[in-house]
Amino acid sequence: MAAKPLRLLHAANLRLDCPLQQFGTWSDDVRDLLESATFTAFERLISVAIERDIDALLITGNSFDASVASLSAEVALRTGFERLNERSIPVFVTPGRLDPAGAWHDLPSLPENVTILATADDSPIDLMDRGRLLATLVPVTSETAVEPQELENIFASRAANPADHPFVVGLATPIRESSRNLARFAALDWLACPAGDDVAANLPLTDGTINAQSGPQGLSIEEAGPRGATYLEVDAQRRIKQSQINLSPIRWERITQSLDRVASRDDLLERMMAAVERLSSPPGELMRIIHWKLDRTTGETRGWEMESAIQELSSSLTELTDQPKGLRYIHQIQPLEPDLSLIEAAHRELLTEFLLALDRRSPVERPSMNKWLADARLGEVLKSSHWEQWADTVAPEVIAERAQQLGWQWFAAIGKR
């Protein structure tokens, strides 16, 4: 009988209980979807691991935000890991920028199936199945050297047949801040790391497959498209087969819609509906948040630079697509930027300074905003429940985008006088 393939599931950037970018005022069911999205994606990850009877779950970096100290995130992790422990599925976790090793060690005792690989100094781990060596897991950074001869020595002492080398999986761990040496070579078959993190920027050189894994749930439009985890199968001939499994309940998308030859508002709506229908439909999606950019090749804006027209278009599109008992939709449409030829030459220099000032803006974070309100002796505002709700749902990038839209409209208006 042929040996069963090695089966691993790799996830990263879980960011449990981290908020999705929110805007506007939504019904309770929509708000519930937004607030529970990261937990839903994690629950689906655990269910997939059980359904596919994997040999191990690999989680690399940013499982939670230690600066927030979310009890809900801690409970979700423990519950998920205990479900896997009941089925003897091991979990191997590496810290990240948001969840450093100290934060993991501060958690109450995790189930016995969970192993934290905090540094590259941790010893390699053998993944076994009924006495058969399936794979060797090696924590690595760019400083890690795993040379072929070193592997020969490791395998000779671990495998029944020295020629029967296990599959070697590298798990990327954070590099020490004091060291930024050139990357060393590591003889790995597969390297698991989080995408878009400092860890991913400090990997060893390897001729194996590198899997930089994005999070199972995007938090903003910068993380668009279906998202999930990677399922890896390795057969007896060491042939690799990997596939992406969608886990995200909420999907972000960017769509650019041309206005050329659009005769009317209804014509535009019809074209936008067609673009929505062309999107792929992976299973499990509960909501789509679509950011639209209107595009034209002529100088005519046909009124689509006006905020009122855009709001009416967005409302009509939502009415046509949103299904309260099915797939939910949120549409964010960016007004057209006015044609620069409409702006008088005398005002273009001022416009340039305005746009540069927006680019130079400093990010405003919650603590600094609270301090500003306190310094301004607006203590009653700080105590207001309305302030709490507003502060959590208004993102700096949304404010900046709105400022740019208003600026364009003002410059276009004075150009028509």
N, C-alpha and C positions, 0 to 999 in steps of 0.2 A: 504494500500500500504506500502510495506516495505521501511524503510528509506534508502536513497542512501548511499553507503559506503563513508567513509572519504578517500579522495585521496590527497596524498602529493607527491611532487617530491623533492628529496634531492640531492643537488650538493655541491661540495667543491673543493678547490684548482683550481679555474678557471684559475688563473695566466694569465690574459689577457695581450697580447702583450709581454709576456716573451718568449725569443727565444728558439727554439728547438736546440739541439746540431747539429751543421752543420760541414761538412767535405767535402773537395774536391771542384771541380768546376762543377756547374750544369747548365742546361739550365734555361731560364727565367721561364718557366712554373713550373718546379720542385721547384725552389727557391720561387716562389709565393705560392706554396702549403705549404712549410715549414714556411714561414713568416705569413701566414694567418690562420694557423691550430687552434690556441687557439680561435680566433674569430669565425671560422666556428663551432667549438664545442659548443660555447656559443649560437650562433644563432640557432643551432639545439635544444639546451636545451629549449630555449624560445618557439620554434615551438611545441615541444612535450608537454610543459605545456599547450599551447592553444588547441592543438588537443585533449588532454585527459581531458580538462576542469577541471583541478585540483583545489582543495580548497586553496592550498597555495604552494608557492615555498620556500624551505628552502635552504639557501646558507651559509655554515659554513666555514669561514676562507680562507685567501689568494686569494681573488678575483682579486687582482692586486698587483703589486710591487710598494709601495709608494716611494721607493728610486729612481725610474726611472721617476716618474711623467709623465706617458704616456697620452697624450691627446687622442690618439686613443682608449685606454682602457676606459677612462672616457666617451667618446662618445658612445662606444659600450654598456656599462652598461646602460647609460641613454636611448638609443634607445630600448634596450631589455626590460627594466622596463616599458617604456611608452607603448610598445605593450601589455604588461600584464595589465597595468592600463586601457587600452581601453576596456578590457574584465573583469574588476573588479576582477582580480586575485592578491591577496596580496603577497608580498615578504618579508621574514624575514631574515635579514642578521646578522651574527656575525663576528667580526674582527678576524684576525689571526696574525701570526708573520710578514708576508709581508705587510699586510694592517691594521695597528693598528687603534684603534678607532679615534684618532686624524686625521688620513688621510681621513676617511669617513666624519668627520665633516667639513673638509676643502673643500670638494667637493661642487660645487654649488647645490642649492636646487634640491633634487631628487623628482620624482613623488610621489604623496600622498599615493600610495599603498605600499611604501617601509618603513619598520621599521628596524632601527638599534638597535640591542640588544648588547650593549657594555660591560656590566658587569652583574654579577649575582645579583646585587642589583636592577636591573630593575624589574618592576612589571610583574607578569604573564599576558599573553594576551589570551583573549577568541577568538577562531575562530568560527564565527557564519555563519549560512546559513539560511536565511529567518526566523530569530528568533530562530533557533534551535542551541543549543550549540554543536558543532562538536568535539572540542578539546581544551585543555588548553596548551599553549606553555610557558615553564618555562626556563629562562636562568639559567644555572648551571655551577659550577666548582666542583672540588673535595671537596671544603669547604662547598658546598651547602647541607643543610639538608632539605629534603622534606619528612617529616614523615607522616604516614597514618593519624594521628589525625589532622595534619595541613590541609591535603587534605580534610578531612571530613568537616572542618570549611569553607574552600574555596567553596566546592561544595554545601554546604547547603545554602549559600547565592547567588549562581549563577544559580543553576539548578532548573527548575520548580519542579522536583521530586528529593528530596535529595538522593534517592537511584540510580538515573540515573546519574552515574559518567561519565564525558567526558573522552576521551582518553587523557592521559597526555604525552606530548612530551617535552623532555629536549633538549635544544640547548646549546652546549658546548661553553663557552666564555673563553677568556684568563684569567689565574689566576694571581693575583697580585704577582709581583716579590718578595715582602718582606715576602710572606707567602708560606710555603710548608708543611702544616699540613697533617696528615693522612686523607685519603679520608673518607667522611661521607656518610651516606646512603641517597639515594633519591628514593622515591617510584614513579618510572617512568614506563610508558608502552613502551616507545621507546626513545632512546637517539641518537641524530644526532651530529656527530663531524667530523672534517677533519682527514684523515689518515696521518700518518707519520709526525705529527706536535707536538709542545710542548703542544698544547691544548689536543690532544689525550692521552698524558701521564699524564694528571691531571683531570681525570674523577671521579665523585662520584661513590660510590658503588651502584649498582642497580640490581634488579632481572628482569628488563625489557630488551628488545632487544637493543644492542648497534650497531649502524651502523657507522663504521669508513669509510668515503667515500673518495676514491681516486679521482684525477682530471679527467675531461672529455677528456683531451688530455695529453698524456705523453710527457715529454720534453727530455727524454734520454732513453737509453737502460735499465736503472735501473727501468723504468716504462713500462715494456713490457706487451703485450697482449691487447685485446680489452678493452676499457675504456669508462665510461659514467656516468650515474646518477642512483639513486635508486628510483623506483616508488613504493609507499606504498599504499595499500588499507586495510581498516579496516571495517568489516561489523558490523551489529547491535549486534552481539554476541561477538564483540571485537576480532574476529579472524583476525590475521595478514597475509597478503599475500604481499610479496615484490619481485620485479624482477629488474634485471639490464637492462638498456636501453643503447645500444651502441651509442655514440656520436662522437667518435674520427675519424677524417678524415685520420689521419696518425697513423699507428700501428707499434710499435717496437716489434721485436721477437728475441729470442735466439734459435738457432738450433745447436745441436751437431751431427756431421756427422762422422760415423765410416769409417776408411780406410781399415779395415780388408777385405781381399779377393777382394779388388778393383784392377782390372787388368789394367786399363788404365784411362787416363783423361776423355774419353768419358763415360766410365763406372761410374766414379765419378759424372760427370755432370748429368747423368741419375738418379742416386740415390738422388742427391740434388734436382732435379726437382720433384721427387716423394715426398720428404719431404715437399716441398713448397705446393704441391697439397693437402697434408693431413691437412694443416692448415684450421681452421674454417673460414668461410667467412661471418661475420656479415654485414648487409647492411650499406651502407654509407662510406665504406673504399675507400679512393682515392690513398693511397700509403702505402707500407710496407717497413720498413727499417729492414733488417735481419742481425744480427750478427752471423756469423758462427764460430764454433770451430771444428777443425779437431781432431779426436781422433784415437788412434791406440793402440794395445796391444803388438805389436812387436817393436823391436828397429829400424826397417827400416823406414826412412822418405820418401823415393822415390822422393826426391827433393821438397817436399811440405813445407820445412822450408825456402825456398828461396823466397824473396819478388817478384822477377820477375815472378815466376811460379804462385804465389798467385794472382798477378795483372791480369795475363792472364786468370786465372780461373774465377776471379770476372767479368771480361769483358764478357766472354763467357756466364756466368750465367745470367748477366743482359740482354744480347742480346736475350736470350731465354725466359725471363720472362717479361721484361718491355714492357708495352703497352702505347705508347705515347698518344693515344686517349682513354685509359681505365685505368686499375689499374697500377700505377707506382711502380717500385721496385728500391731499393738501396741495394746492397749486400756488406757487410764488412766481409771479411774472415781473420781470425787470422792464421798466419803461424804456423806450428808445432814448438814446442820447441825442439831443438836438444836433442838427447839422451845423458844424462850425462856420459854414459860409453865411449862416443867418446871424451870427454874432458880429457886431461891429468891431473893426480893427482896434479901436480905442479900448474896447473891453476885453480883448483876448489876453492881454498881459495880466489883467486882474484875474481872469478865469484860470490862467496857468498857475498863478500864486495860490488860488483857492484849492486847486487839485493837489498841488504840492503840499499844502498844509494838511490835507486829509491823509496823504501818504506818511506824513511825519507824526501822525497822532500817536500818543502813548497809550498802551492798553490800560483801561480802567478796571480794576478788580474790586470785588466786593468789600474787602477790608478798607481800601483807600476811599471808596465811596462812603462807607459808614463814618470814617474819620472826618471826611468833608462835611457831612451832615451834622456831626457832633460839633465841629469847629464853628459851623454856621448857626449853632444853637437851635437846630431843628430836631430836638430830641423827640418831640411828639410824632414826627414823621417816622423816625427810627422804630418807634413802638407800634406803629400802625401795621395791621395785618396786610393792608394794601401794599405797603412798601415791601414786605417780605415776599409777596407774590410777584410784584413787579421786578424786584432785584434778581429773582431766580429765573425769570423768563425772558428778560431783555438782554441780548448778547451785544457786546461792543461792535461786532462786525455788522449787525443789523442796523445799529444807530448810524454807523459810518456810511452804509449803503443809502440809508434814508437821507442823510445830509447831502450826499452827492446828487441824489435825484432832485432834491429841492434846489440845489445850486444850479444844476442844468436848467431847470424850469425857469429860475429867476433870470439867468443870462439870456435864455431864449426869448423871454417876455420883453426884456428891455431892448432886444434886437429888433423887435417888431414895432416898437414905438416910433 
